Amino acid sequence: SERTQSKAIRWALLGSISFLGVCLAMWLTSFFANVGEFDLSFSITQLRVADGSATICDHIGNLSVIEAIDKSSPFSPSPQDKYGFSIPGMSFRYITFVGSARPIWSLKMSLLVPAGVAALAAIYFLKKSMVVSPLA
C-alpha cells in the first residue's frame, strides 16, 4: 500500500542520512583526532580507518608490504604476480609471492566515496518521499 511505501521511503531516507553522518564523522575524526588510526579485525579480514580512508585487507601488517612493493623496493620473497588498480578515491592491490599459496590484498577507499553515495541516496529518497506524500 501507499502508506507502507511511504514508511519504507522515510526509513531509507533516515538510514542514508545516518550513514552519511557516520561517514563524515569518521572522515573528520581520522584527520583531526589524536587516535590517528582505528583498526578492527574480523574472521578473515581487517579494517583500518586512517587519514580519511578506510582500508579493508587480509592483514593490517601486510599494508607496509604492499606499500614497499608499490614503491618498487627490493623485497624477499619476490612477488610472483601483482594485480591492482587506482582511481581517484579508491585503490585495490592483490599480490602473490613465489612459493606462497596465500596472497595478500587490500582495498582502500576514501570515506568521502560512501558519503557521496549516501548523499545521493538521501536526495533520491527525499525526492521520492515528496512524490509519495507531497507537503500540503
N, CA, C and O of each residue as an XYZ file, in Angstrom:
544
protein
N       0.832     -1.182      0.000
C       0.000      0.000      0.000
C       0.880      1.250      0.000
O       2.090      1.190      0.218
N       0.231      2.370     -0.251
C       0.951      3.642     -0.342
C       1.544      4.049      1.007
O       2.624      4.637      1.061
N       0.842      3.737      2.088
C       1.338      4.085      3.417
C       2.590      3.274      3.770
O       3.534      3.817      4.344
N       2.603      1.997      3.436
C       3.764      1.145      3.681
C       4.949      1.631      2.847
O       6.082      1.672      3.327
N       4.678      1.994      1.605
C       5.729      2.502      0.730
C       6.293      3.811      1.279
O       7.505      4.028      1.250
N       5.432      4.667      1.772
C       5.862      5.939      2.344
C       6.741      5.719      3.572
O       7.748      6.408      3.744
N       6.368      4.764      4.429
C       7.175      4.447      5.606
C       8.544      3.905      5.200
O       9.563      4.294      5.769
N       8.563      3.019      4.228
C       9.822      2.430      3.764
C      10.748      3.509      3.206
O      11.951      3.491      3.464
N      10.192      4.441      2.448
C      10.995      5.523      1.874
C      11.538      6.421      2.977
O      12.692      6.845      2.915
N      10.732      6.715      3.975
C      11.200      7.547      5.093
C      12.310      6.856      5.877
O      13.278      7.500      6.281
N      12.174      5.539      6.096
C      13.223      4.796      6.796
C      14.510      4.770      5.963
O      15.610      4.890      6.503
N      14.362      4.612      4.654
C      15.531      4.620      3.773
C      16.205      5.998      3.797
O      17.432      6.092      3.793
N      15.404      7.054      3.823
C      15.938      8.413      3.917
C      16.688      8.596      5.231
O      17.799      9.126      5.246
N      16.089      8.163      6.323
C      16.732      8.259      7.630
C      18.033      7.447      7.667
O      19.040      7.908      8.204
N      18.006      6.251      7.101
C      19.201      5.410      7.073
C      20.320      6.030      6.252
O      21.480      6.011      6.664
N      19.977      6.581      5.087
C      21.020      7.168      4.243
C      21.599      8.434      4.873
O      22.800      8.680      4.759
N      20.773      9.235      5.530
C      21.282     10.423      6.221
C      22.163     10.008      7.400
O      23.198     10.626      7.648
N      21.760      8.974      8.121
C      22.558      8.487      9.252
C      23.909      7.960      8.775
O      24.943      8.256      9.373
N      23.894      7.179      7.698
C      25.140      6.640      7.152
C      26.047      7.763      6.659
O      27.263      7.703      6.842
N      25.465      8.785      6.035
C      26.219      9.956      5.599
C      26.895     10.613      6.799
O      28.073     10.965      6.737
N      26.152     10.778      7.887
C      26.715     11.383      9.096
C      27.848     10.567      9.685
O      28.858     11.124     10.115
N      27.689      9.253      9.709
C      28.743      8.375     10.240
C      30.004      8.472      9.379
O      31.111      8.576      9.906
N      29.835      8.436      8.060
C      30.998      8.528      7.159
C      31.731      9.852      7.330
O      32.960      9.874      7.404
N      30.991     10.951      7.394
C      31.623     12.254      7.557
C      32.295     12.380      8.923
O      33.378     12.955      9.031
N      31.659     11.844      9.965
C      32.258     11.885     11.302
C      33.553     11.072     11.338
O      34.547     11.511     11.917
N      33.541      9.883     10.720
C      34.755      9.059     10.678
C      35.849      9.750      9.862
O      37.022      9.714     10.234
N      35.462     10.376      8.755
C      36.421     11.076      7.907
C      37.090     12.203      8.682
O      38.316     12.318      8.684
N      36.287     13.033      9.340
C      36.834     14.144     10.117
C      37.676     13.649     11.288
O      38.762     14.170     11.539
N      37.181     12.653     11.996
C      37.894     12.122     13.151
C      39.242     11.534     12.744
O      40.226     11.678     13.470
N      39.291     10.877     11.599
C      40.539     10.247     11.179
C      41.623     11.273     10.850
O      42.806     10.933     10.845
N      41.244     12.510     10.578
C      42.224     13.559     10.318
C      42.624     14.316     11.577
O      43.800     14.613     11.786
N      41.631     14.627     12.421
C      41.860     15.596     13.481
C      41.971     15.015     14.884
O      42.398     15.718     15.801
N      41.607     13.777     15.073
C      41.666     13.187     16.417
C      43.077     12.706     16.720
O      43.861     12.442     15.808
N      43.389     12.595     17.979
C      44.687     12.076     18.388
C      44.771     10.566     18.207
O      45.841      9.974     18.347
N      43.641      9.950     17.895
C      43.602      8.498     17.723
C      44.501      8.081     16.569
O      45.222      7.089     16.677
N      44.471      8.816     15.475
C      45.320      8.524     14.326
C      44.800      7.394     13.474
O      44.426      7.608     12.321
N      44.770      6.186     14.023
C      44.320      5.023     13.273
C      43.327      4.232     14.114
O      43.418      4.201     15.341
N      42.387      3.601     13.442
C      41.382      2.778     14.090
C      41.361      1.450     13.357
O      41.070      1.408     12.162
N      41.667      0.361     14.058
C      41.732     -0.966     13.441
C      40.664     -1.883     14.014
O      40.400     -1.872     15.216
N      40.053     -2.676     13.142
C      39.097     -3.716     13.539
C      39.493     -5.012     12.857
O      39.930     -5.007     11.707
N      39.340     -6.121     13.563
C      39.620     -7.434     12.975
C      38.347     -8.255     12.916
O      37.604     -8.341     13.893
N      38.103     -8.855     11.770
C      37.016     -9.805     11.584
C      37.666    -11.159     11.358
O      38.888    -11.270     11.453
N      36.897    -12.178     11.066
C      37.470    -13.525     10.962
C      38.536    -13.637      9.868
O      39.607    -14.190     10.122
N      38.275    -13.135      8.672
C      39.257    -13.284      7.595
C      39.732    -11.946      7.030
O      40.599    -11.927      6.157
N      39.189    -10.844      7.503
C      39.604     -9.531      7.016
C      39.834     -8.588      8.188
O      39.377     -8.824      9.306
N      40.553     -7.518      7.897
C      40.778     -6.480      8.888
C      40.466     -5.131      8.263
O      40.536     -4.966      7.045
N      40.122     -4.171      9.107
C      39.740     -2.840      8.653
C      40.585     -1.815      9.375
O      40.758     -1.893     10.591
N      41.114     -0.852      8.633
C      41.842      0.274      9.220
C      41.225      1.561      8.693
O      41.011      1.716      7.491
N      40.943      2.479      9.610
C      40.473      3.811      9.251
C      41.561      4.785      9.663
O      41.894      4.890     10.844
N      42.115      5.499      8.689
C      43.180      6.467      8.951
C      43.275      7.432      7.775
O      43.040      7.049      6.629
N      43.616      8.669      8.059
C      43.866      9.680      7.025
C      42.718      9.840      6.039
O      42.949     10.032      4.845
N      41.493      9.765      6.523
C      40.334      9.978      5.666
C      39.934      8.803      4.813
O      39.053      8.931      3.962
N      40.564      7.650      5.019
C      40.279      6.467      4.204
C      39.986      5.256      5.075
O      40.419      5.172      6.225
N      39.243      4.325      4.500
C      39.016      3.023      5.126
C      39.710      1.991      4.247
O      39.520      1.974      3.031
N      40.513      1.133      4.866
C      41.227      0.088      4.145
C      40.784     -1.263      4.678
O      40.901     -1.536      5.873
N      40.278     -2.106      3.793
C      39.934     -3.483      4.118
C      41.043     -4.340      3.520
O      41.397     -4.184      2.352
N      41.592     -5.255      4.335
C      42.717     -6.051      3.853
C      42.741     -7.415      4.524
O      41.968     -7.691      5.442
N      43.654     -8.271      4.040
C      43.785     -9.604      4.632
C      44.445     -9.517      6.005
O      44.095    -10.287      6.900
N      45.403     -8.584      6.194
C      46.070     -8.395      7.479
C      46.697     -7.000      7.496
O      47.358     -6.598      6.539
N      46.487     -6.272      8.583
C      46.990     -4.906      8.697
C      48.508     -4.863      8.489
O      49.022     -3.925      7.880
N      49.216     -5.859      8.985
C      50.673     -5.902      8.829
C      51.128     -5.949      7.384
O      52.241     -5.523      7.074
N      50.292     -6.456      6.497
C      50.665     -6.555      5.088
C      50.552     -5.230      4.343
O      51.016     -5.133      3.207
N      49.958     -4.219      4.940
C      49.841     -2.917      4.267
C      51.216     -2.316      3.995
O      51.424     -1.695      2.952
N      52.158     -2.494      4.927
C      53.519     -1.979      4.704
C      54.217     -2.773      3.596
O      55.021     -2.213      2.851
N      53.921     -4.062      3.481
C      54.487     -4.895      2.408
C      53.966     -4.403      1.057
O      54.734     -4.240      0.109
N      52.659     -4.171      0.981
C      52.055     -3.688     -0.271
C      52.647     -2.335     -0.648
O      52.946     -2.093     -1.817
N      52.817     -1.454      0.332
C      53.397     -0.132      0.070
C      54.829     -0.248     -0.444
O      55.209      0.458     -1.378
N      55.626     -1.134      0.157
C      57.014     -1.323     -0.289
C      57.065     -1.853     -1.713
O      57.888     -1.410     -2.514
N      56.189     -2.799     -2.032
C      56.169     -3.356     -3.392
C      55.687     -2.314     -4.390
O      56.197     -2.253     -5.509
N      54.712     -1.493     -4.005
C      54.242     -0.417     -4.887
C      55.356      0.584     -5.192
O      55.394      1.165     -6.277
N      56.256      0.782     -4.239
C      57.381      1.718     -4.435
C      58.565      1.052     -5.119
O      59.631      1.655     -5.245
N      58.385     -0.192     -5.562
C      59.425     -0.977     -6.231
C      60.651     -1.195     -5.363
O      61.762     -1.301     -5.881
N      60.468     -1.263     -4.053
C      61.569     -1.581     -3.145
C      61.896     -3.069     -3.266
O      61.000     -3.882     -3.494
N      63.183     -3.432     -3.115
C      63.518     -4.857     -3.150
C      62.824     -5.581     -1.993
O      62.797     -5.096     -0.862
N      62.273     -6.734     -2.300
C      61.514     -7.458     -1.288
C      61.735     -8.948     -1.461
O      61.792     -9.459     -2.579
N      61.857     -9.635     -0.336
C      62.026    -11.087     -0.378
C      60.977    -11.722      0.535
O      60.854    -11.297      1.684
N      60.230    -12.701      0.089
C      60.266    -13.348     -1.226
C      59.730    -12.419     -2.311
O      58.957    -11.498     -2.046
N      60.153    -12.682     -3.508
C      59.763    -11.837     -4.635
C      58.294    -12.014     -4.970
O      57.755    -13.116     -4.876
N      57.645    -10.917     -5.362
C      56.257    -11.045     -5.816
C      56.188    -11.850     -7.111
O      56.977    -11.627     -8.030
N      55.251    -12.775     -7.177
C      55.057    -13.565     -8.384
C      54.116    -12.831     -9.330
O      54.411    -12.673    -10.514
N      52.985    -12.385     -8.801
C      52.004    -11.656     -9.597
C      51.524    -10.451     -8.800
O      51.371    -10.510     -7.580
N      51.291     -9.355     -9.518
C      50.738     -8.153     -8.901
C      49.554     -7.698     -9.746
O      49.664     -7.512    -10.957
N      48.435     -7.527     -9.082
C      47.252     -7.010     -9.755
C      46.776     -5.801     -8.976
O      47.037     -5.681     -7.779
N      46.090     -4.922     -9.643
C      45.518     -3.802     -8.915
C      45.083     -2.689     -9.831
O      45.339     -2.704    -11.035
N      44.423     -1.725     -9.234
C      44.019     -0.520     -9.949
C      43.913      0.624     -8.959
O      43.750      0.420     -7.756
N      44.008      1.815     -9.485
C      43.820      3.024     -8.687
C      42.985      3.997     -9.486
O      43.284      4.297    -10.642
N      41.946      4.482     -8.860
C      41.138      5.561     -9.412
C      40.995      6.577     -8.288
O      41.192      6.232     -7.123
N      40.662      7.809     -8.607
C      40.525      8.790     -7.528
C      39.545      8.300     -6.455
O      38.388      7.994     -6.745
N      40.024      8.235     -5.233
C      39.197      7.817     -4.110
C      39.224      6.341     -3.794
O      38.646      5.922     -2.791
N      39.891      5.520     -4.634
C      39.877      4.078     -4.396
C      41.103      3.416     -5.031
O      41.556      3.803     -6.108
N      41.627      2.397     -4.325
C      42.689      1.583     -4.916
C      42.543      0.147     -4.423
O      42.075     -0.105     -3.313
N      42.955     -0.782     -5.276
C      42.909     -2.214     -4.962
C      44.256     -2.812     -5.303
O      44.814     -2.519     -6.360
N      44.792     -3.651     -4.418
C      46.042     -4.359     -4.656
C      45.872     -5.826     -4.292
O      45.241     -6.159     -3.289
N      46.450     -6.711     -5.128
C      46.415     -8.164     -4.913
C      47.779     -8.685     -5.340
O      48.166     -8.545     -6.500
N      48.507     -9.285     -4.406
C      49.877     -9.721     -4.673
C      50.047    -11.175     -4.223
O      49.646    -11.550     -3.121
N      50.653    -11.984     -5.102
C      51.046    -13.345     -4.717
C      52.571    -13.400     -4.742
O      53.223    -12.643     -5.461
N      53.126    -14.311     -3.942
C      54.575    -14.425     -3.823
C      55.044    -15.791     -4.298
O      54.304    -16.774     -4.248
N      56.286    -15.830     -4.759
C      56.911    -17.079     -5.182
C      56.944    -18.021     -3.981
O      57.428    -17.649     -2.912
N      56.434    -19.230     -4.154
C      56.479    -20.237     -3.106
C      55.412    -20.091     -2.030
O      55.439    -20.817     -1.036
N      54.484    -19.179     -2.206
C      53.426    -18.991     -1.209
C      52.066    -19.116     -1.882
O      51.813    -18.506     -2.921
N      51.209    -19.904     -1.283
C      49.875    -20.088     -1.850
C      48.917    -18.984     -1.391
O      47.855    -18.792     -1.983
N      49.297    -18.260     -0.335
C      48.400    -17.269      0.254
C      48.712    -15.865     -0.268
O      49.800    -15.348     -0.014
N      47.784    -15.241     -0.989
C      48.018    -13.881     -1.490
C      47.769    -12.848     -0.389
O      47.150    -13.150      0.631
N      48.258    -11.635     -0.609
C      47.904    -10.512      0.240
C      47.126     -9.519     -0.619
O      47.350     -9.421     -1.825
N      46.214     -8.788      0.007
C      45.370     -7.875     -0.764
C      44.908     -6.729      0.124
O      44.904     -6.821      1.351
N      44.518     -5.641     -0.544
C      43.931     -4.511      0.174
C      43.000     -3.738     -0.762
O      43.231     -3.654     -1.968
N      41.961     -3.186     -0.180
C      41.039     -2.297     -0.874
C      40.932     -1.036     -0.030
O      40.414     -1.067      1.086
N      41.424      0.065     -0.568
C      41.431      1.338      0.158
C      40.454      2.295     -0.512
O      40.462      2.462     -1.732
N      39.609      2.924      0.312
C      38.599      3.827     -0.228
C      38.492      5.066      0.645
O      38.412      4.972      1.870
N      38.492      6.213      0.010
C      38.248      7.453      0.743
C      36.863      7.374      1.360
O      35.922      6.908      0.718
N      36.733      7.823      2.596
C      35.422      7.803      3.253
C      34.452      8.781      2.606
O      33.255      8.745      2.890
N      34.955      9.655      1.741
C      34.067     10.564      1.021
C      33.294      9.842     -0.090
O      32.246     10.319     -0.525
N      33.807      8.697     -0.548
C      33.098      7.923     -1.578
C      31.776      7.375     -1.037
O      30.733      7.653     -1.629
N      31.767      6.598      0.077
C      30.472      6.152      0.588
C      29.616      7.314      1.103
O      28.388      7.234      1.076
N      30.260      8.399      1.575
C      29.489      9.571      2.000
C      28.771     10.187      0.803
O      27.622     10.611      0.922
N      29.433     10.238     -0.338
C      28.812     10.765     -1.555
C      27.656      9.896     -2.028
O      26.613     10.401     -2.444
N      27.854      8.578     -1.959
C      26.776      7.654     -2.341
C      25.589      7.819     -1.401
O      24.440      7.816     -1.843
N      25.864      7.964     -0.094
C      24.792      8.158      0.886
C      24.066      9.478      0.648
O      22.846      9.552      0.793
N      24.816     10.525      0.284
C      24.186     11.821     -0.007
C      23.272     11.717     -1.228
O      22.162     12.248     -1.221
N      23.738     11.033     -2.273
C      22.895     10.840     -3.463
C      21.654     10.023     -3.125
O      20.562     10.323     -3.606
N      21.820      8.986     -2.296
C      20.671      8.177     -1.878
C      19.695      9.017     -1.063
O      18.482      8.891     -1.229
N      20.212      9.872     -0.184
C      19.341     10.730      0.626
C      18.539     11.684     -0.260
O      17.348     11.894     -0.032
N      19.188     12.254     -1.257
C      18.484     13.152     -2.191
C      17.401     12.387     -2.939
O      16.278     12.870     -3.087
N      17.747     11.184     -3.414
C      16.775     10.352     -4.127
C      15.565     10.037     -3.246
O      14.423     10.210     -3.674
N      15.811      9.575     -2.012
C      14.708      9.213     -1.126
C      13.913     10.434     -0.675
O      12.709     10.335     -0.433
N      14.580     11.590     -0.559
C      13.858     12.813     -0.221
C      12.901     13.191     -1.343
O      11.743     13.522     -1.085
N      13.369     13.146     -2.577
C      12.511     13.441     -3.733
C      11.388     12.416     -3.840
O      10.243     12.766     -4.126
N      11.722     11.149     -3.609
C      10.737     10.075     -3.684
C       9.659     10.260     -2.594
O       8.480     10.011     -2.845
N      10.060     10.691     -1.401
C       9.093     10.896     -0.317
C       8.173     12.057     -0.622
O       7.020     12.059     -0.190
N       8.657     13.041     -1.357
C       7.814     14.179     -1.725
C       6.773     13.771     -2.770
O       5.663     14.303     -2.793
N       7.147     12.819     -3.636
C       6.210     12.327     -4.658
C       5.126     11.452     -4.004
O       3.947     11.551     -4.342
N       5.551     10.594     -3.061
C       4.614      9.694     -2.411
C       3.656     10.449     -1.500
O       2.452     10.196     -1.514
N       4.182     11.365     -0.719
C       3.332     12.159      0.180
C       3.727     13.627      0.129
O       4.476     14.101      0.983
N       3.221     14.356     -0.879
C       3.622     15.752     -1.049
C       3.170     16.593      0.161
O       2.174     16.302      0.824
N       3.950     17.634      0.404
C       3.595     18.536      1.500
C       2.344     19.306      1.128
O       2.218     19.783      0.000
N       1.421     19.430      2.062
C       0.158     20.098      1.771
C       0.253     21.580      2.030
O      -0.723     22.304      1.837
